[in-house]
Amino acid sequence: MTTLIDTNQKMPVRHPEKQNRPDSEILRKPAWIRVKAPVGKGYAATRKIVHDKGLVTVCEEAACPNMGECWDKKHATLMIMGDTCTRACAFCNIRTGLPGPLDVDEPKNVAKAVFEMGLNHVVITSVDRDDLEDGGAAHFAKTIAAIRERTPSTTIEILTPDFLRKDGAAETVIDAKPDVFNHNLETVPSLYHSIRPGARYFHSLRLLQKVKERESTQFTKSGIMVGLGETKAEVMQVMDDMRSADIDFITIGQYLQPTRKHAPIARFWEPAEFKALEVIARSKGFLMVSSSPLTRSSHHAGDDFARLRAARLAKFGANPA
């Protein structure tokens, strides 16, 4: 049998909303940004489990620079509800468009993958699903429940969308009792219009504050990128805003431009500057701070969770409420 391939057929465009933007220069990465290519046996094993289960990872979709290191250690951030996002953030490499229907078997398959990888701590994230009435909140809750049933000892960290204009969605996810509720502010307020146009800074902040009000023992976490044109003073203000919302853990990392159509890098912050931000953040009262050029929300998440619990115990004793 002969198979004909239409070479004129165009592949789906990953970021249709960015196609008419002018190309911007991609700056050469400094030495402290470069990482090794993934080659380890652990990487191959993790890749096989993820792909055999038909799962999506933010590691691949967002082109994370730490993927080789994390997958080699059998750490992966699983992304539920598909690989297509309804938002069009200027920094993000995840596909934009109209997502397909939810996979009802996904919570069960995620739980199986967690079991097969032997994870003590798992991070579950998702695309934005503005097309769903609850923004995917119930699907998050079902996934958490499936993992709890399959591997009760596994601690669960979620990295959620903002559930903007989805009444009751946040409460659904909070009540599913993840160990860590993470939602990234991503950048400073002055850049939201150009970098995160579909979101609202104070709504995201309020979401995290709501977690503490409803479930005071649940850890909260949020992160920002630097290198998009923000000032140090603006970053410090975000730290203050986060502490006002009682956020426990802040992550700060360097923005890396996925393509010429994405937001350009204004500059690379140097390692010493990240260290200075860490010192400032700790002085403001965060239980945990991760600040480095390659810091990402889920990088070293398991180890960081253990440190987070230890820091709370040291500061508050057995009753943090």
N, C-alpha and C positions, 0 to 999 in steps of 0.2 A: 504494500500500500504506500502511496506517495502522499506526503503531507505538504501542503503549500503554505508558506509563510508570507503574509502580506507585510513587506518591509516598509510600506508607506503608512501602515497603521500607527497612530500615535499612542504612546503609553499615557495613562491618566496623569495629569499634572498634580504634583504633590501639594503645591501651594498656589492655587489659581489666583488667589487675591493678591499675590505678590508679583505676578508676571509683568505688570506694567510699571513696576517701580524701576528707577534707574539703578544700574549696577553700582555697588560701592566697593571700595578697595578692601581686601581682606589683609589685615596687617600680619606680618611675619611673627610667629609665636616666639617669645623669648625662651631661653633654655629651661626655665623653671616650670614651663607649661607642658613640655613634651613628655609623652608617655610611651611605654613599650607596647608593641603589637601583641595581641593575645595569642599564646602558643601552648599553654599548659594543658595537661590532661583534665584538670578540673573544669577548665573552660569548655572543652569539648563535651564533657559529661553533662554540664549544666545546659549547654545549647541543645543537646539531644532531648533532654527531659522537657524543656520548654517547648521545643518545636513538635515533639511527639504528641504532646497534650494540646497542640493547637493554640498555645497561649501567646500573648503579646507582652513584651517587656518595654518599659520606658528606656531601658539601657540602649536598646537598638533603635527605637523610634526617635529618641532625642539625641542620638549619636553621642552618648556620654563618653568622655575621655577615660573614665575609670572602669569601663566595662571589662577589659581584659583582666585586671586585678581582681575585681569583684567576682566574676564568673569563675575564675580559677579557684576561688575559695568557696564556690557553690553559693554565692550570694547573688540574688537577682531581684530587681524590683518589678513585680508583676503588674501589668496594666490591664485593667478590666474594661468591659463595655466597648471593645473594638479598638481599631487603630486610627479612627478618623474623628477629628475634633470639630465642634461647631464654632469654636472661637478662631481668631486669626491674629494671635499675638505676634508682634514684630520680631521677637527673639527666638521663637519656638520652631523646632524642626519637625514636629508631629504633623501628619497630614491634615489638611483642612477640607471640609466638605459636609455632606449630609450622611451621617452614620447609618448603618444597617440596624436591623432589629437586635435586641439583646439575645444572647445565647443563654437559654435557661439552664444548660448543663455547665456553664462556666464556673459558678461557685464550687461545684463538686470537683471539677477538673483542677481548679486552683488548689483545693485542699489536697488532692492526690499528689500534685507536683510538690507541694510543701512537705508532704510525708516522704516522698521518694528522695527529695534532696536532703532530708534530715535536718530541716531548718529549726534552730532554736528561736529565731526571730525572723519575721517576714515583713516586708513592706509591700503594701497594696496601694496602687494609685489608679488613676483613670484619666481618660480624655474628658473634656467638658461635654455634657450631653444636655444642652439647652432645649433639644427637641423632646425630651421626656418630661412628663408632668412633675415628677419629683427630682429631676436632674440626675437620676440614677441612685438616689439614696437607699431605696429598698434593696437594690442589687448589691450595694456595699454591705448592707446589714446581712444579707443572705450569705455573702462570701465570708464575712467574719464568723457567722454561725457555723458554716461548713468546716472552716479550719478548726474552730473550737471543738467540733465533734470528732474530727479525724485525728488531730494532734493537740490535745488539751494543754500540753505544756508549752506549746509555741506561743511566744508573745507576738502581738500583732500591732504593727504601725500602719496607719493609713495616711495617704497624702491625697487630699480631696480637692475637687473643684470648689468654687465659692458658693454654689447653690443660689446664685442671684435670682431673686424673684420666685423662689420655690418655697412657699410657706410650709413649714413643718419638716422640711428635708433635713436640715441640720440636726434637729431633735431625733429623727429616726436613726441617724448614724451615731450620734453620741450615745443613745440608749442601747446600741449594740455593743457598747463597752470595749472599744479597742484600747490597747494599752497606751498608745501614743496617737494623738490627733494632730496631724501636720497639715497646714495649708500655707503656701508660700505667698508672701506679699510681693515678691519678685523684684520690685524696684521702689524708688522714692516717689512720693505723690506727684511731684512736678513732671515726672516722665510717664505717668499713666496714660495720658491721652495718645502719646505716640508709640509707647511700648506695649501697653496692656489695655487697648481701647475698649474691650468688651467687659472690663471689670471696674470695680469701684474700690478705691483704697480703704475707705472707712467701713465699707461693708465687709471686706475681708478681715479687717481688724476686729470688727464686731462679732464675726463668726467665731473667732478664736476665744474672744472674751466670753461668749455664750457657752462654750464648752466648760469653762471653769465654773460658771454660775450653775450649770446643770449637774455637773459631775466633777466636784472639786479635786478628787484624787487622780483624775485622768491627766496624763502629761500632755502639754501642748508645745508645739514646735512650729517655727516658721523660718523662712530664709529669704535672702535677697542676693542679687547679683550686683557686682560693681564693674565699672568699665563702660557704662552706657552714657556717661556725661554727668553723673551725679557729683555732688560735692561731699567732702568729709562731714561737714556740718549737717547736711541732709541725712546722711547715713546715721549719724548720732541721734537725730530727731526720730528716725524710724525705731532705733533702739528704745528710746524713751516711750514711744507710742506702744511698742510691744510690751514693755514692762507695765505700762498702765493697764494693759489687757491681761496681765499676769501670765505672760508666755514664759515657759520654763527654759526653752532651748532655742538658740538662734544659730543659723548657719549663714556664712558669708563666703561667696566664691566669685571667681572671675568669669564674666560673660565671655563666651566664645561664639563667634559668628558662624552659623552653619553654612550659609551660602552668600553670594554677592547680593541677593535680593533681600536678605534679612537686615535688621538694624546694624549699622556699622559699630565697630569697637571704637570708643572715644580714646581710650588708652588702656594699657596694661598696668594694673596696680602691682607694686613690687612686694615680695614676701615680707619685708620689714613693715610695710604698711598694713598688711593683713594681721601681723602680730600685734601691731599697735591697736587695731580695731578689736582684737580679742581681749586685750588688757582693758580697754574702755568698756566693752560689753560685760566683762566679769565684774567690773566695779559698779555697774548699774544693777547687779543682782540676779543675772541669769544663772540658773543652776548648771547649764552646760553651754559651751560656746565652741563652735567649729569654724575657724576662719583661716582660709588658705587659698591660694590660687585654684587648686583643684577640688576644693570642697564642693560637694553636691548634697542635696537633701538626704539621700539615702546612702551616701558613702560611709562605710564603717558603722552602719546603723545598729547592728547587733551589739557591737562593743560599746558604742555610745549609749545604748539603752541601759546597759549594766552600770556604766558610770553615772548616768542620770539618776537611777534608783539609789545608788550609793550617795550621791550628792544630796538628794532629798533626805535620806536617812540621817546624814551627818548634820544637816541644817535644821530639820524639824523633828527628828526622832520618828517613832512609829506612826504618829498621827499628824499628817501634813495639812489636814483640813482646818 
